[in-house]
Structure formats: structure tokens, C-alpha cells
Amino acid sequence: MNVRIVTDSTAHISPDLYQELRITVVPFHVQIGDRTYLDGVNLDEKEFYSLVCQQGLEARTQPPTVEEFYRVYQGLSQDSGQVISLHLSDVLSRTIDNARQAAAMLLGRCRITVIDSQSISLGLGILVEAAARAAAEGRSLDNIVRLVRKLIHEIYILFFSENLDYLERSGRIGRAHALLGGMLGIKPFLILEEGEILPLEKVRTRDEAIAKLIEFISEFDTIRRMAIVRGPYSRAEEIQTLVERVQVIFPGLQAPVIGYGPVLTAHIGLDTLGVVVHEQTQF
């Protein structure tokens, strides 16, 4: 029996691929105002942005519970005795801990390997897709785990944010830094490194930030896949500049522009612009 792949709703993958590769998604809970939604089930990106941006409601997120993971694993154990559960960075959420607790409850009945992707959004999506394709080819659980652990270190996420309030609330920067940054107009340039959002350097203008993103992309010799990640307040002209420069640096490389959902918004805000890069590699 093939290995089954489980992930959470922070992974950026097309709905068609979820169905084609039989990927199981466990959704996050998103509380907006006095109502709680299931991310990707009764709350999509467009509606989320509408509620948060246009109506000014605050969003709070909660990972899938231990019980929810247990039900998913128990159901899959009837179809396959082997599961790889691949999720966003455990620094950003309790998802990994909840998944591991649920997996322990099925010890001896189903072999479940929970992996911290150290990533999110398309970064997580790339790993999940690679794992699911390997499973569809009939590769063993151990072989797929080795593949995923290799790919983790080939994915980079870099971005900058205009609004420091979200970074302060999520604990990425201290209150003093947020106040000082706001007064001086400093925009933190951030990298997702080993699953943690870390300040790389500081820039003072958006033009400087765009230039830094382009410089970062140009440092790669080859890129297998990349995307430009934007929040709802990102500026169209900046996105176009990035798209055009990517084509100059890597002619023919597709760089789709994608949004990000409630969980990442809670950490980095609504006006972030960045890139996800997957270095060229052989599967």
C-alpha cells in the first residue's frame, strides 16, 4: 500500500493536485470577530482579506487539534498503514506538537512520521507535493522522508514588511524595536531560517527593499521553482518590477504571484512582499 501524505491548510498547493495526489489537508481554525472558520473549507483567501482588510476585524488562528489529527490518522490507517504528516514550522505554531500527540495514540496500529517542514506557504507546498509524487510512485516511507529532509534545505523564503505591529505581536521583534522602527521608517528585511522568522537587515525605503529582493534572487545559479508572495496591500508596480527582473535574471522561469493566508498574516501582516525560492535539484 502506498504511503499517504497529510498536511495542514497553510500549504500552498492547487486543489487539483490535492485530489490527484490524494493529499489529506487538516484545516486551521480562524476566528474573525465572533465567528470561527475552517481555513480553506468555509474561508478562502478572498473572503479572509475582505473581512480583515475591508471590515477591520482582527483574525486569530488555532492549529488543528490533537483529536482532529487523530481522526484523520485513524481514517487513513484503514487505507494504508503508513503516513507522512508534513506541516508548517513548529516555531510558528503548535501544529507539529498536536500531530505528534495524535500519532502516538496510534502507535502499533499505523506507522506515522511527523515532519517539521521548517517552512510555510509555497515552501511547505513544494515539500508536500514532492512527498506525494514520490508516494504515488510507490517509494517507501523511509525513502520519502529522506527526500523531504533533503529538500527542506533547498527552500528559501525572504520578505519585508511595512507594518511592524504584527511582527511585534507575534514576538518576531520587541516593542522597543517596533516603536523605533515606526519612528524612523525602518522596514525589517526578514528570512525564514530553520523554521524561524529572523531579521536579516533593515532598509528604509520600499525601493531599497525591492532591490534587496532582486539581489537575493540573483545570487542563485539555478532555480527550479519560485513565486512572488504578496499581501493585499502590496503595490502592483513593485510586483511588476519583481516579475520583470526575474525574467531578466532567469529567462523563461515562471514566477507566479501568490497570496498568503491567515496564519502567515498573523505573523507578518497584510502589506508584506517577498519571494519563495526552490534551488534546482534532482528528485
N, C-alpha and C positions, 0 to 999 in steps of 0.2 A: 504494500500500500504506500502511496506517495505521502511525503511529509506535507502537512498542512501549515499554512502561514497565517499568523494573526498579527494585526497591528492596531493602532488607535487612529482616531479621526484627525489627528494633526498631520498625518502623512499626506503629501500632495501626490495623488495618483488619479488618473482619469477613471470615471465609473465603469467604462468599458473594460479596462484592464482588471479591475476588481472582479468582474464577472468572469472574464476569460481565464484568469489565473486562479480563480477560486480563493481569493484572499478574503479573510474574515476581518471586519472592522468593528472594534468596540468603541462606541462614541463617548466623547467627553460630555459632561453636563455643563451647561452655560446658563447662569442666572442673569437675566436682564430685567431690571425693575423688580416686579413681584412675580415674574413668571420664569420657570425653568424649562430649558430646551435641551434636546439631544443634538449635539453638533453633527451636521450632515444628514440628520434624519428629518427633523422639522425646523431646522435652522440652517440656511445656506449662507454663503459669504455675502451675497447681495442684501439679504434681509438683516443680517448682523450689522453691516455697515449702516443700513438705514436706521435701525434702532439706536445705535451708538452715536453715529455722526449727526443725523438729522434731528433726532428726538433728544439727544444729550443724555441718554440713560447709561448708567455705569454697568459694565459687564464683569461678572465673576465666574471663574471656571473651577470645576472639580473633576478629577480624573475618574475613569470607570472604577467602580467599587470592586472589592475582593469577590463579592457574591456575583457580580456581573461577569467577571473573568471566569469564575468557577463554572457558571452555566455555559459559557462559550466553550471552555475546555472539555467539559463533560460531554457536550453535544458532539464535538469533533472526535472525541475518543471512541465514539461509536462507529465512525467512518475510518479513522486512522489512529494507530497507536503512537504516532509521533507528531509533535507540534513544535514549531519555532515561533515564539511570540516576540516581536520586534517593535520597540517603542521609542518615543522621544526621550531625550536626555533625562536621567534621573536627577540632575541638578535643577531642572526646570519644573519638575512635577513628581508626585508620589506614585505615578503610574507603574513604574518598574517594581516598586515595593509591593503594591497591591497585586500585580500579576504573579510575582514570586510566591506570595502567600497562597494564592489560589492554586498555583501549580503544585505546591507542597501538599495540598489537600487531596491531590490525585496521584500521589507518589505510589508507584507499584501498579497502577492501572493504566497510566499513559505517560510516555516519556515527553516531557515538556521542557524545552530550553528557552529561557527568557533572556533576551539580549538588549543591553543598553546601546542604542544607536549612536549616542553622543551627538545627536542631530535633531532636526525637526523640519517640517515643511517638505520641500522637494528633496532635501538631503536624506530625510527618512524615507521618502517615496522611492528614491533611487535604490536604496538598500532593500526595501520590501519587494520591489519589482524584480531585482536580481535574484533574491531568495526564491520568489515564487516561480520564476522561469527555471531555475535550477531544480526545484521540486517537480515541476511539470516534466522535466527531462528524466526524472527518476533517480536523481542523485541522492545520496544518503544524507541523513541529518547531520552527521559529523562533517561531511564534505561541504554542505551548505553553510554550516556555522563557520568553518574556516574561510570560505569565500566572503561572507559578510564581514568578518573581523578584519580581513584584508582591505575591503572596500571602505570601511569606516575611515581609514587614514588617508583616503584619496578624495575626500569630500571637504570643501571649504565653504564657509558662509561668512560674508563680510557685509557690513551695513553701517549707515549713520542715521542718527535721529535728531530731529529738530526740537522735540519736546522732551525735557529731562524728567518730567514728573513721573511718567510710567517707570522709567529706569530707577528712580528713587524708591517708588512704592514696591517694586519687585526686588529691591535690595541690590541692584546691579551697581549703584553708586550711592554715596552717603548724602544726607540732606545738605550738608555744607557745600559739597561739590555741586549739587543741583542748584542751590541758590547762587553760588559764584558763577557757575556756567551760564545761568539765565541772565545775570547782570552783565557778563562780558560777551554774551552772544556766542559762547563756545558750543560746538556740536561734537559730541563724542563719536569717534570712529571705532566701531566695535567688531569683534571677531568671535565666532563660536568655536571655542578651542577645548577639546576633551569634554564637550558637553556643557561648558560654562560660557556665559556671555561675559567677555572681558574687554576692557577699554584698550585699544591698540595705540591710539594717539588722539589728539584733538585738532579740530580745524575750526576756522572762524566764519567761513562763508560756504554756501552751498556749492559754488563753483569749485572751490578748493576740494570739497568732499567728492564731487563728481570726478575731478582729476585724479584723486587718490584711488577711487574705484577702478578707473581706467588703467592706472599704473599697476594696480594689483592684478588685473586680468592679463596684462601684457607680460607679466613675469612667468606665465606658464608657457612651456614649449608646445604642448599639445593638450587639447581639451576634448573629452569625449562628449560631455553634455553640460549645458549651463542654462541658467534662467536669470532674468532680472526680477527681483522681488520688490513689490511696491505696496504702500499703504494707500488708502483712499484719498489722502491729502497730498500725495506725490504729484509733482508737476510734469505735465505732458512733455514739455520741451526738454526737461532733463532726461526723461526716459528715452526720448528720441535720440538725444545725443549719445547715450549709452549704446543703444541699438546700432547706430551708425558706426561708432568707434569699434564695437565688437566685430562688425563686418570688415572693417579695415584691418584689424589685427588678425582675425581668423576668418578669411573669406569662405562663405558657404556654411559656416556654423550657424545653426538655428538657435536663437536666444529668445524664447517666448517670455512675455511679461506676465507674471502671475501675482495674485494677491496672497494674503495670509489671513488665517482665521483667528478666532477668539483667544486661543491660548497664547500665541505669539504676540498678539496685540496687547495682552495684559502685561507683557514684559517690556515691549519696546515701543508701544504707542501706535498712533494712526498715520504718522507722517514720515515713516521710515522708508528708505530706499537702499537696496543692496543687491548682492549677487550670490548665487549658489553655483559653485564650480565643481565639476567632477573631472579629475585628471584622466587623460587617456590611459586605458588599461585593457588587459585581455581577460575575458571571463573564462 
